[in-house]
Amino acid sequence: MTESKFIENMLIKRHIKDLPENNGEDIIYNEVLTSLIEEDMQRNDLIEDSLKYTNEKIKEAEKSCFIAAMMMANELIDEEKKK
C-alpha cells in the first residue's frame, strides 16, 4: 500500500469508525459523503456563520489536496529513480 493510500484510509476512518476493511471505491465515497452530510445536519448556525465555516473547510481541503499531491509526486519521483 502506498503512503498516500494509507493516509487516505486513515482520514476516511476518522469520519467513519465502522467502515469494513474491504470496500469498493463507490461504497467508501457514499459512506464518507453520508457521514459528512450527517455531521453538517447537526450544526445549527446562521447563514453567515455557515458560510465562514464552509470557507474554512474548503481551505483545509485545499491544503489536504496539496499535501496529498506532493506525496504522490514524491512517490512518482521515487519510482522513476528506481527505473
C-alpha positions, 0 to 999 in steps of 0.5 A: 500500500502506498503512503498516500493510500494509507493516509487516505484510509486513515482520514476516511476512518476518522469520519467513519469508525465502522467502515469494513476493511474491504470496500469498493471505491463507490461504497467508501465515497457514499459512506464518507459523503453520508457521514459528512452530510450527517455531521453538517445536519447537526450544526445549527448556525446562521447563514453567515456563520455557515458560510465562514465555516464552509470557507474554512473547510474548503481551505483545509481541503485545499491544503489536504489536496496539496499535501496529498499531491506532493506525496504522490509526486514524491512517490512518482519521483521515487519510482522513476529513480528506481527505473 
